[in-house]
Structures are given as C-alpha cells and as structure tokens.
Amino acid sequence: MSGPRVNSFFLGNSSGVDFSIILSPRDAETGKLQLANCSGSKRAGDWNLDVTPGVNTSKVTVSLTRTLELCLPNATECCPSPLCVVETLQVLACRGSVMLAQLLIQAEIFANSSFAGNVSENATIIPNQAFKPLGSCPCNLTAGACDVPCCCDLECTPDLQQLFSGSCFTGVFGGDVNPPFDQLCSSQSMEYTPEWFPFLCVQSSLDNTPFLGYFYHGSTSTPKVPSFKIPLQTSPGKPFTGYREGDPIITEEDEYFTVPQQSMAGQCVGNAPVAYLHNFDVKCLTSLESYKEGLPHDVRINTGTADFIQQNVLYRAITDRGKFITESENLLTAEVLCQNVTFAEHYKFIWKDKSIEQVNVTVFHGSLCDGEILTQRFTVEFLSLNSTNGEELFDIPGYQVGKPVRAANLNASDPLGSLNIWQPAGRGLCASATYRPVLFGVDSYSGCILEVDINEDCSLLRGNVTEKLNALIQATHIGKRDNSSYSELNDWVEIIRLDPFSSNVSTGGLKGICPDIPANLNIRIIFAKVGAVQGIPQHQILAVQISYSTVLWEFQCRLGCKNTLSFLHITASVQFIEVPAQPPLPVTRYQKIYAEFDCTRNEVCWPQLLYPLTHFYTGEPYSQSLAKGLFLAFLVLLAAVMSNPCFSKLWNR
C-alpha cells in the first residue's frame, strides 16, 4: 500500500470470527517474517483495524493514525525523511485459535509534499495574450537555473552571460517576442524594398505587432445527452387519451417499457421499446460473460388511462437445454462457472380499445455455464379482451404490420394453407432448411443451397427446383383481410401464377451446364389502406402474383475438379406494394398543359426565359445582363425584319 488507508474484504460468515492486526518485523539473520498467532488486537503501533460486517461479506479497513507531514526545525511527530513509513503488517481472521485467513501488507508511504512556507495573497496576473506575449523568454526552460545560451534568462548572472553572449538564441525563442515587422516605417530588415516604401508604411508601436495574432475567446457548452425518460403524453388538467398503434408503452416511472428486439442491422438491442399492438418474436445470442438482466418484472405499466397495472409473472424451469444452447466449448466440469439466467420471456398484453387491461409474463430460467452460447427468445403478443383460449377473435378486420399473411387452399377438403419462406440453418442447405411464415408489410429475402451433381439431368433439375419453390406456397388463395372466412369466397383473392420462361435451348450433350433453371421465386403482394378502426389503420390485400426468374447453372470446379457436386443457390423474395384504395382522378387537360410549363417537372423552364433581366438574377451585374438582353432582342428583331419578303424586295432595288 502507498496511502494511509487500504480496504479488503472477508468472504463468508463473519459471526464468531476475530480480526486482528500485528506488525511483522523481519528476522535480521534470515530475513523471514515472524510467525503470526491469533493473540493480536485491532491496533498495532500507528495502525488501526476496522471491520464492517455484512451478510456474506465483511469489509476490512486498515488505516494509519500518524501524520505524514515533513518535519520542520524543532518539530516532533512528523516524517524526518520523504520516505516516511516502511513497515510490514499482517491482518488475521481467527475463530478461536484456528486461523481462517491471513492478509500480508507491505506499506511504503511517502510524506506529503504540500508547501509549508508563507503563501502570498498577491495573485499572479496573466496578461491578455491579444496585447502582450504570455512568455517573454521562451528559451527559459529550467526553473532556478541558467539555461545556456538563453540571454533573456534572468537566472543567468552577468558573468555567465559573458561566456555565451556571442551565441545567444535569436528570434522569438531567444526572447525577441515583438520583432519589427516589414511594414513598419522604422524597419530596415526588408531585403527587397519596394519603390513606394517608406511613403506607404505603418507607423505603430511594437506593442501592436501582428505576431500577437488574434485570440478567440469562445464559450463552451455542455453536450446534451438524450435521456430515455420521456414525459407522459398528457397536459396538466387533461387525462391520458390512451395508446394508438405503434405508440411506445410507458411505465409508472415515465420510462419506456423495453424488451430485447432486433435492430435493422440484425443485432439485438436490449433497451428497445415495446410498441402498442405490434407483435414480435426474436432470438438473441449471448454468453455468460456478456449476459445482462433486462427490465425488472415488478415494474408497473401505464394502461393508457393514467392507471397502472402490475405484471402477472409465472416462472418456469427449462427442462431441455439443448433447444437453447447452440454452441458449447469442451471445458472441464471442475473449472466451469454456471449461473441461473433467463432463457426465454413471453409477454401477453390483453388490450381493449386504446388501453391495456392485463399483462401476463412467462419467464423460463435455466443454468448457463461459462463457454456456452445461449439463444434467448423474447415474444410479445397482443390479444383482444374478447379472445378465447389465447386465440384472437379478429376484432380488427384488416392486416397489421408483422402479422402472418393468411393463405387457403380452397380446392381441397382442408382449406388450411400456408405461405412461407425459408429459414436456413447450419450449412444453409435446402435439405435442412425450415420454413417461417410471410409477415404482412415486411419485405423479405431468403434462400438455400441445393447440391447438384455434375451428371444431373437438366429436366430433372428444373423439376426438383420447381418442387422446392412450390413447397413454399401451399395455397391457391390469399385472404384479403386478417379475418377472412373460409366459407366466403369473396374474402379471398386468387394467386396469379406466371410459369417460368423456357427457351428450349439445347446444351449439345455437355455436362455441368443447364439453362433456364427457375432458381428465383418472386412473390408480389399488392395492398391498400382501406380505412381505420378505433384509430388503427386497416390494410387489405388486393392481388398476389407469383413469378419465376431463370438462371444458367454451370458446374464450378473446386480442389482441382476432383469433386462431382456443385451448388445452386435458390431464393425467394417477398415484396409488398401499396396502392391507393381508390383509383386517382384522371388528369384534366388544364393539368396536362400546366405540367408542360412546370419548372419542377421539366428540364426546360419557359416561364423563366426572361429571368436574367429581373432583379432576382444575381449571377452578374444588372447593367451587364440588361445590355446583353437588349442586344439579344435587337438580333431577334433584326432577324425578323430581314426574313420579311418586303425587306428582300427593298434590298434588291
């Protein structure tokens, strides 16, 4: 330790434990410390021992009681040398005569170096650098000593200055901080004197020199760090008007209610606000080292009407850790540190109109060990108050962003259909890829890798690829609304399928080349905003089109072409296109004519033909632009006159 106080901690139950401190001088012959015993006390020499007990941890403080000031003449109880204290201490924790813990402290403490003389009350006046140089002798680098060859150093006696008077520093560094400048009338240092000098020179004192420069005395401002706290959406005297779709949910402390969500970059954000009526299901990767607890579950939530409700939390234990642990390092069991963490959290918000009636949370806990990668899952689901058995009764008829698109197979006895895209896993092969539903309003792009043999028949390859793409769309119709009924045919739109283009190009028996492979599936969904229910916009699907894009597959050699398998990437994209609910009014004849002269829609702007002749034109002086305009008008008038037949007859005469 190098200071007068040091802290340490005793881990464990401290009841019945006696703490003591002893000085441990070294043996003069062997240099070893003397053996310690449990018969010490909490004071030894100039040292005190204080213990602050806790539940499972006790704070142990060792402090020095003597002063650390340097000795003045005829003074006692002070430090005779700068190295004031050099001692060895031992702190013991004993239960009876049994030593439980031992702490060895080597103390080397220096005396305080504070100034002990008389302090003058005259404050040092720093000159304004805009009018007087701050440092009159820049070469004076050593305090209390003469700097050779710095002739402006006041510590240099006249005898010393005679030794280097012929080689003093020159210029600003040598103390000439106000040298005469070239424009000064009394200056004779100009090598090439102009003819007008000294008739046009500056007559000024050296105190007003350009070498001082100008100094900007700017003000500093403290940066405003954006706070996560926001005021309630209410004004004094008016009640809270309730939530609208997309509004962040507020807690009792006027903060956002946050649940980890995925950002646009694909990473998980731990403090992302939950939006009203927006469902999500995300997975986040974490380890024991980077694990952080989320928002406490005892936080009360604002219902939307200035009332607050408590979360109903149900805790469960994870039985199958294999579904969440995606990667594990081979570590010895005795060296692994494990901790009980949250594996998954499922939130269910029961809502009615613009308020939240109830919040149910299910939390799954499990043990996460060091070296393992955990895939946490967080889901948020909004259910209407009229829902039964956790199933939504579709009080809101239209689609909401983020909800699955409803599909049906109306030509089969079981009308339940599906519209999916791939969710690759592992190596990204199509054989191991799973499906996930198409979400309304979310443009998606996914794919997988298909292994193809060099001897693959092109017709069979086209059929295999088409079969895998068609497996994503197990439906003939798509629901116009989220509450479309299977018994009402008008609630559904038929999927428009465009077959892939085939040019029937022959490869001439070449292996490893197949043209016109329908490797890309394009799903285009056209929708419109048809109204609002309780302030929530309602979307309706108008049409769905499915098309294919073909590619030329060629076998790619790898590792000297010793392999017989190559890869074919097949993809599926979903695009949502919004159109007006009603067709726009046709453009009138006046609007068509006006559009021809609209400067914002055309490169040529005829209304601004005479703009250079107006006072708004600042590209050149007004007199020049007026002269050029009149000259141009004269040329136009002359051309018009000369093109007249009468002028040609007069010219011939």
Order of alpha helices (4+ residues) and beta strands (2+ residues): beta-beta-beta-beta-beta-beta-beta-alpha-beta-beta-beta-beta-beta-beta-beta-beta-beta-beta-beta-beta-beta-beta-alpha-beta-beta-beta-beta-beta-beta-alpha-alpha-alpha
